[in-house]
Structure formats: structure tokens, C-alpha cells
Amino acid sequence: MPDRRLVAEVVPVVRLPRQQTFFDYAVPEEIGTLAAGDLVVVNFRGRSSLGVVVGSKKKSNLAGALKPVLNLLAAGYVRSEQLKLAKWLSEHYGVALSLAIKSCLPVLPNRRYQPGSLEPSPVIKKSNSARAFLFVAGHNQTEFKLVNSLISKVLARRQQVLFLLPTKNELTVWQKKLADWPSRSFLPDDKVAAQRAVWEACRLGRVSVIMGLRSALFLPYVNLGGIIMLGAEDENYKQWDQNPRYESIEVASQLSYYHGVSLALISSAPSLSMWWQAKVGRLSWRNLAGALGKFKVIDMADCRRAGETGIVSEFLLKEINQRLRQNQSVFLYLNRRGTATAVVCRDCGYVPLCPTCQRALVWQAGLNQLLCYHCNLQKPLPLPCPNCGGHNLDYKGLGLEKLVAEIKILWPEVKPLVIEGDNYKPPAIKPASLIIGSQAAWSQLDLARVSLVAFVMPDGELAVPEFKASELVWQKARRVLSSGANLVVQTYRPEHHLWQSLLKADMDLFYQTEKTIRADYSYPPLVELVRFIVQNSNNSLAKKQAQDLHKKLQTVLPPGSTLSAVYADYYLKVRGQYRYYSLLKYQAGSNLGKLWKVLPAEVIVDRHPLTILS
């Protein structure tokens, strides 16, 4: 008789503490044998719940009768590679296995959707030697030829290819470029029916090219032959706002390993981490970049000494006039919204702050309001001053609205296109458009349609006390120049190494200088980071919880690591919650499993954080 496994190890797809893994359930005779990846219904905490089988055994070590599996919904619904990826996610990012498995299940069966029967997959001989390549290529024809070639190679083997893009705008552009390929797109904000259709087609092997954002990493690939990540340096590949807070390149690397396929990273501005990985032999660096656009640095100190008083320098004004006469588009970038970045009482120094976020409220002259761009709070200007009763207000800083006002004076015949909100959808860019935007514009703008880009005042971004500040500005500049557009930078710091590296077209100058600076303070890529986040609506309680956590972590630190003292969020409050952090610096390859075991359920783990202050 065949060896029957009568106990199934099931992970309920519900919220569980990170220390809990699977639960034992009895397998009834009528269900038969269950295997890893089967989707079942179980009774968990008094109610029916979906669960995923992760293993089976002859008997349980638990005393007493086990609850039975209630129903088998779909055999093999979660593929073995997905289960491996979920287990790795749990161990690597310090989250519950149930949460990691849920990440791999964006689509679940219900009354309207029942998964089809699995068909035999074609047997493809895989190399079992997953390799990672970094292609340095610009936003031009070279990039298109590279993507086209990589996809062709995979399809020639009759396998599936995953093509990841950082933003929805990029995906829309590439859907048109690759219209001849039999592709399907997977987006987290698509209608449920559309997501189910792509999931099912992928699961049954009926789609060859899958395009999507980072969530497409978790689809059930049956015959994956290669992974391509475009704009691999983009911050949108990091899931920073919900658990698990994963880095897509790491997840893609694991996925390629489990499937035995190659990972192709394409970037016009590779991160310092990618450069370091190439230096130590973990990435194969291939430079395919073509000619860059022209670059000009304007020293604003010289402009002021020459009597120029406007936001737009004389040189930039002439450049914009020339582009508009030639029916070309111009993009002016300023990462400051509003008219003034802060309002200050001259008599006592009082600055209006958002009561929820503790950020300085931005003055929006057009609305005659103070605004918090983090939580969308609006309130009237406080006159008289609530602190001293004075009426002498000073408006500090340069905001996007002030730039727009000056542009309308300089070019009254041109209606500028302003892009400043994350959810704002600008109309199509027409020839001779004058575009003005903040950080949000980068994910909505097609640089191929722009002839000139100007960084109006990037010094504020460089002054932010974050270890990646220079790198993020440098990457924006590299993307512009790699697209073929010309770039003008107005700055009071023309000697900065990032501008000098661009003037000399020397990427290594930037990387080597930045690496030296980070080595002095022990920052990536020479060490790795984990940020532990504690938050509470009560400030005193949040701080105490963070300090208690700090004491626990000190007892289980991996060798060679250091843990910072507890520190408050840069703005103290985030969406009404007081936040405190501890920052762990550790050596690559360190086992962090002991840390996860002492973490209370409410602690958030942010491995490889985008920022360390907020």
C-alpha cells in the first residue's frame, strides 16, 4: 500500500505573529493525500480560513485530536518556487511566514473564480546556474534593442519571461514598444478580474511575456526562462510602506536562483550598491551606454554677484527661449512644493507645524492656506501669532508655486504644465510644453519627449542628512543625460563631486568619492542596514517601547554589528503616530534570525531602508 501522510502542515492565510509558522491538521479519508502548495480550507480560531499546505507527515507531535482539513480548494495552487520564495521572505525580512505566503497570493479563489486544472508543463532543461548581469544603458534605442534581444532569446526556448518596470507610466510606454510580443500586464491596482486572468494564464503556462511592477515577482510561473528589470536603480522597486518591506532586486535574485535562470538588470544610473556588487564579482557589468546629453552647471553665487535676482538664471532663460522657439519641451525640476517652505514669526521665531505630522506647514499663496503635503491638512495663516500675538511674518524658502509665478511673468504666452501630486495625471506632453514639477513628476514624465531639463535648486536635496542624498540626485541627472536630453543645474555648490563626475562623464569618480565618504561613517555598501521601527499614538509609550526593544536587541546582536541609540523620526510624528528607530549596521552574510525571535509583534523591520531619518 502507498505511504499515506495523514497530517498536513498548514499555514493559515491570516495575520500571525512572526514567530508562528504552520499548524498541524488531520487529513480526512475523503480528501486523500495533500501536498505542499495545495490550497485548503481549515478551521482556525473558530472560523473558516484559507490555508496553504507547506508539508505533510505521518503523525503530529501534538497531544489530543487534531482539527481536520475542511476542504481542498485547489491542488498545487502555490508552486514550489513560490513556497521557497515565501520562506526566504519570512527569514530574510523578519516577517511571519503567513504574511510572506500572502504576498505570493495576490489572487485567491472565490465563488466567481475557480482555478483551472493544471496542465503538464513542457520539460525544459535548465542550466541551474542563475547569473546576474548589469547592463548600463540609456533611455534610447540601445535600451530597446537590448530588451528586445533578451526577450527574443527566452521566447526562442519556449519559456516565460518576466519584464519588470519601476512605474506604471514606464509600463504604459513599454506596452506600446513591445506591442508585437504576446504579452500580458499585471498591476496591483488593476480590476480583480484582470488580475485573476493574468494569474490564471501564468499558472497554466498560457502567457509568454509578463510585464508588471514589483508585485509581478510573486506570480506562479510554470516555465520561467529569464527576468529583466528596467531602471533597476529606481526607488519604486523598494516596498517601503507595508510589510514585508522588501527590495525587488533581492527578491528577483532569489526567484532567478529557484528557477535556475538569469537576471538582467538594466540601468542608466546604477546604484553604488550595484557598482560594489560588480566590483566584488557578484554582478557582471556590461556598459552599453551611448552618447550623453550636454551638461552645464550654473554657479548661482556668480549670478548673484553679477546682479541677477530671479529664480531663473540668465543662461537658463536663454536656453528655455531657444527650446520653445524650436518647438521643443522643457522640464524645470524643483523638489519643494508651495510658495514658501515655512512661515516664521519674526518676533518670536514661532513656526506653524502640522499637529499630526510635526512638519512645517507650507504656505500656498494661491489658496491662501497653510498645507501639510504629507497628510493633506489645510488651515488658515495664524494671524496674529498664537505664541506672541505679533503680526510680523517671514516666508522662508523657495517653493514650486513661487517658481510657477516667475515663469508666468517671464513667458506670459505659455501655460506651464505643473506636476506636483502623486495622484495627479497630467495631459499628454505637447511640443513646446513648459513643464514644472516636483519629485512626483519623475514617475509621470517621459524624458524621451523632453529636450531640456533644469534642476532649479537641488542644493536643498543635497543638504538632507541622509547617506543616499547625493546618490539620488546623481541618478536623476544621469537618467536625464542618458535619455539624450540636455541638463542645466543651478547650484551654489558647483564643486560637488556629483556635478564634477557628470562634467567629466566619469562614473567611477562619483562611485569612488561616494564610497570613501560612506566608509568614514560605516554606511552601505560597505555595511548593511536594518531599521527597527516602533510607533504609537502616545509619545511616552512609543519611546519606552523603543528603549525596551533596544535592550533586547543588544543581547542577540550578530558578531561585528553595531546598534544605534534610539532616535526619533525626523518629523517625530507620521500619520498621527509617534515613531522611534534603532539602526543596526551589520556585515553582509550575517544571520539575523536571533533578532527576529525577540521582536514584539508590533515592531516593523525595514531591511535596506531607503531613508534612515524618516
N, C-alpha and C positions, 0 to 999 in steps of 0.2 A: 504493500500500500504506500502511496506517496506520503512524504513527511508533511503533515499539516501544521501550520503555525496558528495557534488558537488565540493568541494575544496580539493586538495591534498597538503600536506606539503612535499616538495621535497628538498632533499639535492643533488645538482649537484656534480658529482664526478670530481671536478676540484679544483685547488688551490684557497683557500679563506682565508681572514683574520680570526684569531682565534675567533673574536667576532661574526662573522656571522654564523647562524645556518641553518635554512631552508627557502625556498621561497614558496609562495602560487601560485598554478597553478589550472586553471579550468579543470575539468574532463569532456570531451565530452561525449555525449549520447552514441556514438558507442563503447566507451571503457567501460562504465558502472562504477561499484564501484571499487575503488582502496584501497588496504590495506597496512599496514606497512610491509615493506620488499619487495614490488614489485619493479622490475627494469623497469624504463621507459626512454623514450627519450623526452627531453624538449628543448626549445629554450632558451639558456642562453647567454646573452651578444652578440646576433646576430649570434650565431652558434648553431648547434645541439650538445647536450651533454647528456651523460648518467646521470641518477639521480636515487636516491633511495627514495622511499616514506617512511616517518617516522611517518605519521599521516594523518588524514583527518577530515574535519569539514563541517558544512552546508554552512557557508559563511565566507568570508575574511573581516578583518578589514581595508584592504587597499582600498583606493579610486580608482575608474576607473576600466576598464576592465582588467581581468587577462589574461595572456598568457595561451593557452591550452596545456595540455599534448599531445605530438605528437603521441606517440605510447607506448603500453605496450609490453615490450620485454619478461619478464618472471615473472609470478606471484610467490610470495614467494621465490624469488631468495636469499634474505638475511633473515636468520632465526631470530626469535625474540631474541634468546640468543646472536646472533651476534650484533644486534642493541643495546641491553643493554650494551654489551661489548664496542662497539664503543662510546656510550655516556659516559661511565665511563672513557675510554681512554682520551677523549676530556677534561673532567672535572679534571681528576687526573693529567694528564701530560701537561695541558695547551696548547693543540693544537686545531686547527679548527676541528669541527665535520666532515667536508668533508674529511679531511686528515685521521681522525680516521676510517671513513667508508671505505675509500680507502684501509686502512691496512687490513680490513676484506674482501677485494675483490681482491685477487691476480690473480683471473681468471675472465675474463669478456667475454660475448658472442660476436661473430662477424660473418662474413659470413661463416666461416668454422666451427664454434661451436655454436650450438643452444641447450640450456639446455632441458633435457627431462622432461616429465610431472611428477609431484610429485606423489608418491605412498603413500597410507595410511601407517603410521608408526605403529608398534606394540605398544600397550598401556602397558607401564611398570610402575609399582607402585614404585615411588622413595621415598627415605627417607626424602628428603628435609632438611637434616641435614649434609651439607657438612663439612667434617672434614679433617684436615691436619695432616699427620704423617711424622716424620723424622726418617728414618732408617739409622743408622750408619753401613755401610757395606763396605768391601774392594772389590778390583777388583779380585775376586776369585769365587770359586764355590758357596759360600754363596750368593753372589750378583746375580748369575744366577738363583739359586733356588728361591730367593725372587721375582725376576721379573717374572719368570715362574709361580709362585704361584699366584701373583697378577693378571696377565693376565687371568689365568685359572678361577679365581673367577668371573671376569667380563663376560667372554665368556659363563660361565655356566648360566648367567642370560640373555643370548642372547642380549647383549649390545655391544656398541663400546668402545674400549679402546684407549686412546692416549698415546703413548710412546715417550717421548721427550729425545733427546740426545744432548750434547753440541757441538759436532763437526761431520763433515762428516766422518772422519776416524772412530770414535766410532760407527756411524750408520752402516758403512760397516761391522764392526766386529760383531755387533749385528744382522744384517740381516742374517748372517751365523748361529749364535747361535739359532735364532728363526725361522729357515727355515721351520719348521714343522707347524708354525702357518699361517693362511690365512691373511697375512699382505700386506699392500701397503705402499710405502715410498713417502713422499712429501718433495722436496728440492727446494729452491728458484732458484737454478742455473740449474735445470733440463730443458729439452726442453719443450716448451709451450704445446705441445701435451700431454706429460707425466703429466704435472701439471693439465691440463684440465681433464684428465682421472681420476686422484685421486680425484679432486674436485667433479666431477660428481658422482663418486662411493660413496663418502662420503655423498653428498647431497641426494642421492636416497637410502641411507642405504644399499648399496651393498658391503661394506667392514667392517670387524670387528676390525682389528688391524691396526692403522695408526701410522707409525713411521716417525719421522721428526725432523728438527731443530726447533728453536723458532717460525718460521713463521707458523708452523702447528697448532699453537694455534687458528688461525683465520679461520679454515675450517668450513664448515656448517654441524656440527654434528646433526644427527637427533635422536640419541638414545645413547648418551654418558653415559657410566657407570663408568668411572674412568680415572684418569690422573696419569701417572707415569713420574717423572723427574729423570733421571740418572745423577750423577755427579752434583747435584743441586747447588754446590758452584762455579761452573765454570763461569769465566768471560764472556764466549761466550753467556751466556744466557741474557746478558745485550745488548740491541741495543743502541750503543753509538755514531754511526757515521751518523745517519739520524733520522728525526722525524717520529713518536713520539719516544723519547728516553726512551723506557720502560724497566722495569725489569721483566723478564719472570715469576719469582715466583709470583709476584703480579698479573700478568695477568692470570696465571694458577689458582690462588686462586679465582679470580673473576669468571672465567669460571666454576670452580667446584661449586661455590655458585649458579650461574644461572641454572646449570643443576641438582643441588642437589646431587652431587656425591663427593667421597673422592679424596683427592690429596695426593699422596705418593711421598715424596722427599727422594732420596737415595743419600748418600754422604759418602765418606771415610774421608773427612776433612770438616765438617760443618763449615760454616762461623760464626763469632762472633755474627752476627745478628740472625742466626738460633738458636744458643745456647741461646741467650737472649729471643727470642720468646718462646722457650721451658720453660725457667725459669719463665716467666710470664703467662704460661698456654695457649698460642696460638698455640703451636705445641706439639704433642705427641711424645716424644723422645724414640726411641727403639734402643738399642745398640746390633747389631748383628755381630760386627767386630770380626774376628778371630785373629789368631796369626800374629804378625807383623814381617817384616824382621829385620835383625840385623842392628844396627845403631852405627856409630863410628864418633867421632869428632876429627879432627886433628888440633892442635894448631900450626899455621904457624909461630908464633913468636918463639916457641920452635925449630921448624925445622930450622929457620934461625940461631938461636944461636948454633945449632948443626952443622952448616956449609953447610946445604942444600941450593942450589941456584936455582934449577929448579922450573918450574911451578907445576910439578907433584911431590908430596912428596914421600919419600922412602916407606912409608906404602902403599900409593895408588898404587905405581908402583908394589909392590909385589902382591897386591890384583888383579890388572889387569892381571899380568902374570899368576896367578893361574887360573883365569876365562878363559883366552884364551887357556891354556893347557887343560882345561876341556871342550873345545869346546862350551863355553858359551859367550853370548853377553854382552857388557859393554857400558853404555851411560855416556859420560862426558858432563856436562852442564855448559855453561858459557854465561851469557847474555850480551856479548859485542862482536860486530862484528868488522871485520877488523883486522889490525895488531896493530895499536895504536889508542886509543880513541880520541886523539887530537895531533896536531902538534903545537909546541910553538917555537917562535923565542927567543933564549937565550939572544939576545942583547937588545930587546925592549919589549918582552912579547907578541908580536902580535900572535893571534890565527886565522887561516883561518876559516871563518864562511860561511854557506850556505846563499846566498843573498835572497833566497826565504823563508827559514825556520828559519834562525838565529841560527842554531845548529852548534856546532863544527864539521867540516868535519873530517871524519875518514880516516886514512891512510891505504890503501890497497897495501901492498908491491908487491903482486903477479901481480897486474895490473899496478903498478907504478902510481897510481892515488889517488886523494882525492875524497871521495864519501860522499854524503848525503843519508843515508838509509831511510830517510823519503820521499824525493821527487825524488830520483834516480839521482840527479845531479852528474856529474863527471867533474873533472878539474885537470890539472897538478899541481904538487907541486910548490908553489910560491918561486922560487929562481931567483934572490936574494929576500929578504924580501921586499914586496911592501911598508912597513911602514918605515924601516930604511936602507934598502939596504944591511943588513947583510946576512951572509951565515951560521950562527950557529943555526941549528935546533935541537930541542929535541922532541923525540917521547914519549908521555906520555900515561900511562895506558896499560892494558893487553887486547888484542883483540883476537877473535876467531882464526884468521889466525896465530897469534903467537903461540897459543896452538897447532894448527894443525902441524906447523913446528916442534915443540918439539916432538910431538907424532911420526912423521915420522923418527926422529932421534932415538928415544927410541925403536920403533918397525918398522924397515925398511921393514920387510917382510909382514906387514899388511897394506892394503889400507884402510884408515879410510873413513867412510861414513859420510859426512858433511851435516847437515840440518840447513840452516840459513835463507832461504827466505820463506815468507808466501805462495808463489805460487809454491814452489819447491816440486816436488813429488819424494821422494826417492824410490829406488828399494826396493824390499822385504828384510827384515832383515834376514840374514842367520846366522847359528851357527858360533860362534867365530867372530862376527862382532864387530868392534870398532867404535861406533857412537859418533860423536861430534856435538853438537847442541846449538843453542841459544833459545830464547823464542819460536820461531816458531815451534821448534821440538816437543813441548808438545802436540800440536793438531794433529801431524802426527805419533806419536810413540805409539806402542802397548807395554805397560810395561810388559804384560804377557810374552813377548819374550825376556826380558832383565833380567839378573841375578844380575848385579851390576850397581848402579847409583852413580855418584860422582858429587857433587857441587864443582866445581874447585875453585871458589872465589865468594861466594854470598854476601860478605860484601858490595859491591857497591849497590846492590839492597836494603839492609837494611838501607843504608845511605841516600836513596832518601827521601826527606822531604814530604812524603805522609802518611796520617794516616793509610792506609792499607798496608804499605810496609812489615811489619813483618808478617802480616796475609797471604799475598800472597806467601811468601817464605815458611812459615809453611805448607800451604796447598799443595804445590808441594811435600814437604818432606813427609807429611802424605800419599799422593797418592802413592808414591814410596813404602813406608813401608807396606801399606795396600795391595799392589799388591803381596807381598811376596818377592820382591827384597831387597837386602841389600843396604844400603846407607852410603856413606862416604862423610863427609863435611870438606873441608879445609877452615879454618877461622882464623882471628885474634881476634875474639870475641867469644871464646868458652863458656863464662859465660852467653851469651844472653839467655833470658827466653825461647825463642822458641826452642833452642837446648836442654836446660835443661828439658823442658817438654817432648821432644822426648826421651831423655836418660832415663827418669823415666817412660815413657809410661803413662803420666798423662795429659790428655787433659784439665782438669779443671785448672791445673797450668797455662797453656797458656791463657785460656779464662779469668781467674780471674786477671792475671797480665795485660793483654792487656786492659781489661775493666777499671782497675784502671788508667792506663796511659791515656786512652781516656777521662775518666771522668775529668781529670785535665785540658783538653783543649776543653771540650764540643764537642766531636765527636760521631758519631754513635757507638753503637746502643742507647746510652742514649739520643741523639737528632737525628733529621733527617735533610737532606741537600737538597737544590736546588741550582744549579749553573746557573746563568743567563749569557749568552754568547752574546757579541756584537763583530762583526768583520767587517772590512772594509779594502780596499786596501790602504787607506790613513790613516796613523798612527794618525795624529792630529784629524781627523774626528772620527775615531774609539774611541779614548779616550774621546772626547767630548760627543759622543752618550752614552757611558757607564756612564759618570758622570751625564748626564741628566736623564738617566734611574734610577740611584741610588737615585736621589732626588724624583722621582715619587714613587718609591717603599717605601721610608721612610714614606710616608703619609698613606699607607694602610697595614702596617705590622701586622700580627696576634699577639695577646697577647702572651708575653713570648718569642718572637723570637728576633733574632739579625741579622743585615745585615752588612757584612764586607765592608770595604772601597774598592773602585775599585782597582783592581790589574791586571797587565799584565800577559799574558801567559808566562810560564817558558822560552819558546823559542821566545817569542814576536810574531813571525810570524808562521802561519800554512797554508801551501799550498798557499803562496802569500798573505794571509790575516792577518792583524794585529788583535790580539784578546785581549779583556779585559773582566774581570769577576767581578761579585759580588756574594758572597756566603751567602746564607740565612740558618741560623740554627733555627729550629723550633721544637716544641713539637709534638709528634705523635698525630694524630687526629685533628690537626689544619686545618681550612678551608682556602685554598689558592685562592679561587675563585676571591676575590677582586684584588689579584695580577695580575691574568691573564687579567683582564679587562683594566689595564693601560699599558700593554705591547705593544710596537710598533710591527708591523708585522715581522720586521727583527730580533727581539730578539729570541734567541734559549733558550728553557727551558730544563735543564738537571736535572731531579729529581733523587735522589740517584746516583750521579755521581761516576764512577769508580775511577777517579782522580780529584784532585782539582787544580793542578798546570798547567796542560796541557791537 
